[in-house]
Amino acid sequence: TAIGCRAAAEDNPAVQAVAHALGQGAKPPVGGFSFAKGNDGLLNAVNAQLRGYLGSADHRARMAGFGITATEIDPVLPR
């Protein structure tokens, strides 16, 4: 992950973490949730909450505390 790479670079002066752009059509890896089959109500409720929160000022501020930047957040936001 970007955080892991930056942490390794901070601990070792011989290593450098460099941000890079994704190739055309490439998508960054993302985490996920799993739900029991048929539990559409919970799935839809969680998705609705995530759509409202991801990319918000609160989300960005919390992620910044872990070293996650807009470069990592923006490509994985729902469109």
C-alpha positions as semicolon CSV with decimal commas, in nm:
position;residue;x (nm);y (nm);z (nm)
1;T;0,000;0,000;0,000
2;A;0,102;0,362;-0,036
3;I;0,114;0,398;0,343
4;G;0,340;0,094;0,381
5;C;0,576;0,218;0,112
6;R;0,600;0,561;0,270
7;A;0,663;0,408;0,613
8;A;0,941;0,191;0,473
9;A;1,098;0,492;0,304
10;E;1,082;0,695;0,625
11;D;1,262;0,418;0,815
12;N;1,532;0,358;0,553
13;P;1,718;0,648;0,390
14;A;1,827;0,416;0,107
15;V;1,462;0,371;0,001
16;Q;1,243;0,632;-0,166
17;A;0,864;0,619;-0,199
18;V;0,751;0,786;-0,520
19;A;0,390;0,859;-0,617
20;H;0,302;0,753;-0,969
21;A;0,010;0,791;-1,203
22;L;-0,191;0,486;-1,296
23;G;-0,174;0,370;-1,656
24;Q;-0,472;0,429;-1,881
25;G;-0,763;0,210;-1,773
26;A;-0,580;0,091;-1,459
27;K;-0,754;0,102;-1,123
28;P;-0,585;0,116;-0,783
29;P;-0,643;-0,172;-0,542
30;V;-0,919;-0,109;-0,290
31;G;-1,058;-0,280;0,017
32;G;-1,403;-0,427;0,038
33;F;-1,682;-0,568;0,250
34;S;-1,870;-0,892;0,222
35;F;-2,234;-0,964;0,301
36;A;-2,445;-1,277;0,325
37;K;-2,611;-1,362;-0,003
38;G;-2,962;-1,228;-0,013
39;N;-2,898;-0,953;0,244
40;D;-2,969;-0,680;-0,009
41;G;-3,109;-0,444;0,255
42;L;-2,782;-0,430;0,446
43;L;-2,577;-0,412;0,127
44;N;-2,781;-0,118;-0,004
45;A;-2,773;0,063;0,331
46;V;-2,394;0,031;0,361
47;N;-2,344;0,141;0,000
48;A;-2,563;0,448;0,055
49;Q;-2,364;0,549;0,363
50;L;-2,032;0,496;0,186
51;R;-2,141;0,704;-0,115
52;G;-2,230;0,990;0,118
53;Y;-1,910;0,970;0,321
54;L;-1,626;0,874;0,089
55;G;-1,452;1,184;-0,040
56;S;-1,615;1,411;0,219
57;A;-1,408;1,662;0,414
58;D;-1,432;1,440;0,725
59;H;-1,317;1,133;0,533
60;R;-1,022;1,320;0,381
61;A;-0,919;1,466;0,718
62;R;-0,929;1,127;0,888
63;M;-0,733;0,959;0,608
64;A;-0,474;1,239;0,610
65;G;-0,397;1,138;0,969
66;F;-0,279;0,804;0,830
67;G;-0,083;0,962;0,546
68;I;-0,341;0,885;0,278
69;T;-0,358;1,165;0,024
70;A;-0,605;1,276;-0,242
71;T;-0,386;1,085;-0,490
72;E;-0,496;0,761;-0,325
73;I;-0,853;0,869;-0,243
74;D;-0,976;1,031;-0,563
75;P;-0,929;0,739;-0,806
76;V;-1,141;0,503;-0,596
77;L;-1,436;0,730;-0,522
78;P;-1,771;0,615;-0,660
79;R;-1,868;0,814;-0,966
